[in-house]
């Protein structure tokens, strides 16, 4: 391979650029262009025929629309906290291996293979008014009337948890398992109690992975759409901001207003991610990304 003159790209650089170029073009065509076009569309309502923030004013002055933000946060934040907390608890206790670890892990991640629709059908079949759970509780006399666990807030939360827990658990398990056990053993040798080891040694090292898991689970939860329709009340208690955007786009055929709602949704997600990043920086007091990793 010929050496390139000083300041000129080598053949290896040109080959790398040629390999990256299709991915860059795909990214521009499928993500960057639609993103900026959506912003442009949201600022050009068809009835006004020019640049205007009318769609944004319309959203925040219509209670039926802007309350979807609170509903979406009311689903996303609790689900994210529960999923990450339980995932961290199990991953931390399974970091050095336990009995029947493969079987337990397989059972925990099984919902990944089911898909949202099949998972929703399973929840309806088990937790529904005539599902197995209610039938069993009624048969043994523990209930007089069936529990209402679907087509409401609880049904959506069950679906979100089952969809996102496997990803969070696997991510945290892989991250925690990669931390050098010598750090933990050294702290215990020096007399640190289990809580001190976790809080002062392990948690700062886990913080980067924990922040990533929290961010990913939150973004997926905030974008909830099929679960809110199949297992919730899409016109009432679980009318999320994604449903509001869909209704404007494909029921009212107002793509400009729908784009504005989508932009608002993205801004709220970005603000929440910024908060997560700031909290992560506060958590990391003695470690940086990758510190203590083998």
N, C-alpha and C positions, 0 to 999 in steps of 0.2 A: 504494500500500500504506500503510495507516494505521500511524502510529507507536505503539508500545506505551508505556503509562505507565511511569515509572521503577519497576524491580523486577518488572514483569510481562513474561511471554514474548511475543515478537513473533509475527506470523503466520508468518514464516520459520522461527522456532524450532519452532512447532507442526507445520509441514509436515515439517521435518527429523525430528522425533520420530515422526510418523506413518509416515515412510518406514523409519525404523530399527526400529520396533516389531515388524513381522513377523520380522525377523532375530533380534531378542532373544527373541521367543517360541519360534522354532525352536531357538535355542541352548539355551534352558531345557528344552524338551521332549525334545530329541534328545541332549543332552550333559550338562547340569548335573543334571537329575533322575536319569538312569540312573547317573551317577557316584555320587551320594550314596545312591541306592537300593542300588547294589552294595556300598558300605561297610556300610550297614545290614544287608544280607543276609549279608555275611561275618561279622558279629558276632552273628548269631542262628541258630546251628545248629538244624536241625529236631528233632534228637533231644533237645536240652537244653531247648528251649522258652523260652529267655531270652537275655539278654545274656551273651556269653562270647567269650574269645579262643581257644577250643578249636581252631578251624580253623587259626589261625596257629601254635599249638603243634604241631598235627599235621603241618603242612608242614615245620617246621624240625626235627622229631624223626624224620622219615622220610627216610632217605638217598636213596631212589629219587626223592623229590620235590625235596628241596632241592639235590641235585646238578645239577638243570636250570638253576639260576642260574649256576653256573660254566660249564656247557656253552654257555649263551646268551651270556655275556660272552666266552667263548672264540671265538665266531663273530663277535660284533658289534664288539669292539675291533680285532682285526687287520684285518677288512674295512674298518672306518671309516678306520683309519690309511692303508691302502694306497689306498683310493679318493680320499681327500682329498689325499694326497701326490702321487699321479699326476695328479689333476685340477689341482692347483696348478701342477705342473711344466709341463703342457701349456698351461694357460691363461696362465701367465706368459710363456711363449715365443711364444704366439700373440696377445699383447695388442695388438701394432701391425700385425698382419696378416702372413700368409705366403702363399707360392704355393699355389694350389688350396685356399685356406682353407675355402671353402664345401663343397667335396667332402669334405674331411677331417672337417669338423664334422658333415656329414650322416651319414657312416659312423660317427662316434663316438656319435651320439645315436640311431642307428637302433633299438637295443634297446627304446627307449621305446614304439615302436609295436607291439611283438610281444606284450606281455603275459606274465605269469608262466608260464602253462601252455604256451604256444607256445615260450617261451624254454627251459623245462625239456625239452620234447620235442626241441628243437634240440640242447641240450647232450647229451642221451642219444644222439641220432643221430650226433653228431660225436665225443664223448669216451667213449662207452660201450664195453663190452667188445668189441662187434662194430661199433663206429662207424668212421667214415672215418679218423680219426687212427690208431687201432690197426691197421686193415687196411693202411694205407699203410706204417706202420713195420714191420709183419710182412712185407709184400711185399718191401721193400728189404733185409730181413735185419738191421735195427737192433734188433729185439726177438725173443725166442724165445717170450715169453708176453705177452698183452695187459696194458696198464697198467690199474690199477684206479683210475679217476678219477671214478666216479659211485657213487651209493648209499653215500656216505661223507662225511667232513668236506670233502674237496676239492670234491666235486660241489656241496655247499651253498655253499661259498665262491665258486665260479665263478658260480653263479646270482646271489648277492647282489651280486657285483662288477658283473656285466652289467646288473643292474636299476638300480643306484644311481649308477654312474659318470656316465651322461649328465646326470642332474639336477645332480650336484655340479660337473661340468665347465662346464655352461652357466651355473650360478650364479656360479662364480668368474670365468669369462671376462667375464661382464657387469660384475661388480664391479671387476675389475682394469682393464678397458678404460675405465672411468669415471674413473680417477685421472688427474689433470692431468699430462701428459708433461713439462711444464716443470720439475716438481720433480725428476724423474729426470735430465733434461738438465742442470739446474743442478748436481746432485751430481757428474755426470761432468765437467762443466767445471771444477769445483774439484779434480779429480784423484782422485775416489773410484773404487776398483776395482769390477767388476761385483758381487762378493759383498758389498762394503760398501754399495753402492747398494741391493741387495736386503734386506740384513739391517737397515741403519740407517734407510733411507728408505721403501722399499716395504712391508716386512713390517708395520711399525706401522699403515700405512694399510690394508693388506689384512686385518689382524687381525679387525675386526668381521665382515666377510664370511666369513672363514675359520672363525670360531667358529660362525656360523650354519650353514655348510655341514657342519661337523663334527657339530653337534648334530642336524641333520636326518638325516644319514646314519646316525648312531648309533641314533637312535630307530627308524628304519625297519629297521635291522639287528637290533636287540634284539627287535623284534616279529616276527621271521622265523617263518613258519608253513608256507605251501605249499611253499617250496623245501626245507625240512627234511624234509617228507614225500615229495615227489616225487623228490628227488635225494640224500636222506640215509638215515639209519636212525632212523625215528621212535620205535622202541622201545629204541634203544641209544645210539650215540655222538652222535647229533644230536637227541636228545629235548630240545627247548627248553622253556622255561617256558610258552610259548604253547600248545604241544602238551599239556603237563600240565593247563593250565586247560581246554582243549577236551575232553580225556578225562574229566575230572571232570564237566563240564557235559553232554556228549552221549553218553557211554558209561556213566558211573556215575550220571548224572542227579542229581548232588549240586550244585545251583546255589550253595548256600551256600559250600561248599568251593571251588568254581570261582571265585566272587567274591573269596574271600580270596586265592587265587593271583593273580588279576588285580590286586588292590590291591597285593600284594607286588611284582609286576612293575612297576607304576606307580611305586612308591616307589624301586625301584632305578634306574629311568630318571630320576626327578627328582634323585636323588643324583648320577648321572653328569652330568646337565646342570649341576648346581651346580658340579661340578669344572671343567667346560668354561668356565663363566662366570668362575670364579676365575683360570683359566689365561689367559683372554683379557685380563683386566685386567692381568696381569703383562706380557703381550706389548705392550700399548699404552702406550708410554712417552712418546711425543711427539705423539700424534694422538688425536682423539676421533672419534665416529661422524660420517662424512661429510667429515672434513677432507681437503683436497686433491682433493675431487671437483669436477668441472666443473658 
